[in-house]
C-alpha cells in the first residue's frame, strides 16, 4: 500500500474545500463541476469521487431534502444564511447536543457555518460559538454568512483541528460534522478537544466510520480520502481514540447506516436529476466498502 503523507492530505483537502467555499451553492467532497449552467453538489460519504451536477433551479429542493435526510428540521434552517448550508455533513450534531443558553460552543471544521449558526440561536446573546476551519476560503465564506445573518455571537478562526487556536478549559461543548475522518491524526484531534473543554464539558460528533477495513486501492486513493471515505477508521478504533484522550461516558447515540449513495439512487426526483451520472454511483455500490455514520457523545470528567 502506498501511504498518503499527512501534509499532502491536508493540502489536497484544503484545496478541495476551498473550491467548495467559492461556489455559489452546493458542496462536494471532490472536485466541483465546471459547468456554469449547473451547480455541483455532493456530500461527505458518497465515496464516488465525482461531482453531482444539479440544475441551478433545482438545487434548493435538493438541499432541503438532503438536509432532512441528515436530521435537520425546517426550524433548524429557517434563520440560517443561505450560503451556510453546503450539504457537506453526514448527520446533525446539534440535534443531540442539548445546547444551553450562555454556553461556549466550538465547531471543529465549521465549513460555511451551518451548525455554528444553529448553535448560536440556542446559546443566545450571553453565549458564544467558535468555528475553526483550516481552509481560508471557507473561513471567508463563513464570516460573510455571519455578517449577513447578523450573528454577533459567532466567531470563525483559521486553524487546524489538530492544533486548535482555542484556550485550555474554555469550552462547554465541542461538535463536529463529518470532519474528523479527514484528519490524518485523529487521536491528536481528540486530545486537543479534551484540552480546550472545561471539566464536565462534552463532545457531540457526527462522523463516518468503517464497519470493516477498506480495500487497499481505496485506502491509498486521495480522492476517496477527500470524499470522507479513505481516511475513515473502524468504528471500534474511533471510539478507542476518544477514550484514549481521557473522555468518559462515551456513547453512540445513533448509528444510521448513512449512505448518500442510497439517498441519491432511491429518491426518484434526485435520480432523474442525476441522469447519466447515476452510473458512477452504481459503480460505487459494487466496491467492497462498508461504512456508516455515527453520532457519538462523550464527557470530560470533572477531575
N, C-alpha and C positions, 0 to 999 in steps of 0.2 A: 504493500500500500504506500502511496506517495502521501506523506503527511502535509497538511496545509499549515504554513507558518502563521503564527498569531498576527504579526504585523501585516502580512499580506491579506489575511482575512479581514482585519479591521479596515484596511484601505479600501478593499472592494465593497465591503458592506457600507462604508461611508459614502462611496461614490454612488452605489445603487440607490440608497435612500436619499441622497442629495437630489437625484433625478426625480424621485417621488415627490420631494418637497417643492420642487419648482414647477410641477404640473398644476393645472387648474383644479382638477378634481380627480378622485380615484387614487388607487395606490397599487403598488406591486412590490413583491419581494425580489423581482428580477428586473430586467431592463424594460423601460417604458416603450409604449408604441410611439412611432414617429408619424403616424397617420393623423394629420391635422383635423380630419373630419370625425375622428373617433377619439374617445378618451380611454386610455388604458387603465384598467382596474384589476386588481387581484388582491390576494391576501396571504398572510403567513400560513403555511401548512398546505399550500397547493402542491408543492414539490414538482410542479411541471416545468419550472424554469422557462416559462413563456408568458408574455403579457396577454391580458384579456382586453381586446378592443371592443368597447361598447359605444354605440352612438351617443353623442352628447345629450340628446333629448331623452335618453333612457337611463342615464346614469343616476338620476335622483331616485327613481324607483328601485334600481338595483341596490344602491347603498342602503336604502331604507329596509329592504328585505334582508340584506346581508347582516345589517346591524341587529335586526330582530332575531336572526339565526344565532347570533352571538350572545343574546340575552339582554340587549339594550331595549328600553321601553321608549315610547313616544315622549313620556315625561322626562326621561334622561336627556333626550336630544333636543327638546323644544327651545332651550335657551342657549344652545351651543353654536358658536360661529360656524358658518357653512364650510370654511376651509379647514376645520379641525378634524373632521371625520374622514380619515384616509383609508378606512377599511383594512388596516394592517394588523388587526388583532386576532386573537383566537379564543376570546372569552370576554367577560365583563367583570374585572376585579372589583369595581366599585359596588357591584350588587351584593357582595358578601362581606364588605369591609366594615359595616356598621360605623360609618364616619360620623363623628360628633362635632357639634359647634365648638369652635375655638381650637380645634386640633391643628397640628402641623403635619401636613401630608407630603410625602416625597414620591414622585413617579420616576421609575428607572426606565429610561428610553421613552421619553414623553412624546416623541413624534410631533404631530400637529397640535397636540394639547387636549384631545378629546377627553380622556379620563381626568386630566387636571381640572378642566372646566366643570365637569360633573361633580368632582370632589369640592371645588370652590363653592358651589352652590350649597353644599352641606356644611362646610366649616364656617361659613358666614364671614362677616366683617372682622370678627375677633380672631379668626383662624388664618392660616396661610398654606398655600400649596406651592411646592417647588418641583419643577420638571427638569430633569437632567437628560441631555442627549449629546452624542458625540459628533453629530452632523451639523456643521454651521448653517447650512441652508434650512435644515429642519428647525433649528432654534429661531432663525429669522422669521420663518413662517408662523411658528407658534407665538412669537412676540407680536406679530402683526394681528393674528387672530385675537390675542388677548386685548390688544388696544381697540380693535373693532367691537369686541364684546363688552368693553368697559369692566374687565376683570382686574380690579385693583389689588386683589389678594392672591394673585398668581405671579410667580417669578420663574423665568426659564434660564438655566445655566448651562453653558457649554462644558462638557466633561465626559469622561468615560465612567461607566458604572463599576469598573474595577478599581477606580480611584476617584471616589465621589468628592466633589467640591462642596462638602457639607460638614459642619462641625460635629464633634462627638456628642452623643447623648442629647440630640436636639430635635428628634423627630418622633411623633406619636405613631404614625402609620407609614409603611412603605408598600407601594403597589407597583405592579409591572404587568405588561400585557404583551406576551409573545416576543420578548426581547432577550431574556437571559439565555435562551437557547443559542443566540447569536454570539454570545461572549465565549471566547476561547477558554478562559479560566473561570468556570462557574463557581468553584469553591471560593475564589477570591471575591466574587460578587457578593456572595452571602456573608463573608467575613466583613466586608465593607458595610453591608446592610446592618449587620449586628452592631458595628462600631457607632453608626450615626443614630441608631434608635435609642430612645430613652429606656431605662429599665421598666419593664412592663409593656413596652411598645410591641407592635405586631407587624407582620408582613402578610400581604394578600397578593398572591401571584397567579396569573393565568399564563400557561405556557404549554408548548408542545414537548411531549416526551415520547420515548420509544417503548413499544411492548416487546420488541426483540431487536437484536443487532441489525444494523443496516448492511446491505451488500457493500463490498469493498468499493465498487465503482461509484456508489453514491457518497460514501464517506469522503472520497478524495475529489469530489466534484464541487468546485467553488460555487457554481450556480445553485446546486442543491443546498449548499450552506446558506447562501443569501435567501433561499426560499424557506428558511426556518426548519429544514429537514436534516441537512447534512451535519449540522452542529448539535442536533438534539441528542440527548443521552437517555439511557434506560431509566424508566420511572423509579426503580429502586435506588439507582445511583443519584438521581436528582434529590430524592428525599434524604439520602445519606449526606449529600453536600450541605443541605440545610442544617441537619443535626450536628455535623462536624463543626459548623460555625458557632455552635453553642445554643441554638434555638431549642425550645421545648414545646410540648403540646403540638407537634407537627401533625396536621390533619388534612387529608384530601377531602374537600367538601363536595367536589363534583368531578366526575370522570366522564367526559361527554362523548368519547369516541369521535371527536371532532374530525370532520372531513370537508374541507372546502370543495374538493372534487365532487363528493356526493351532492353537496348543495347545488353546484353548477350543473350537474348532469340530471338531477332529479326534479329541478324546477323547470317546468315546460317553457315558461316565459324566458327564463335565462338561457335555456338550451337553444331556443330559437334565435336569441341574440348572438349566441356564440357561433352559429353557422358552422363553417368549416373548421373552426378552432376546436370543436368537440373531439376531433381525432387525437389531438395532443393530450387531452385529459383522459381519454380512453386508454391511450398508451401508458399513462402513468399508473392506472389501476392494475396493469399487468406486471408492474415491478414488485419485487418482494419487499415491500415497505409496510410496516405496521406501526402506526403512531396514533396518539390520542392527545386530547387537550385536557389538562387538569387545572382545577382551581384549588390551590393549597394555601393554608394559613399556618402561622407559627408565632410563638411568643418569645420575646427576650425576657428571661427571668428577672425578677426584682433584685436578686442578689447573685 
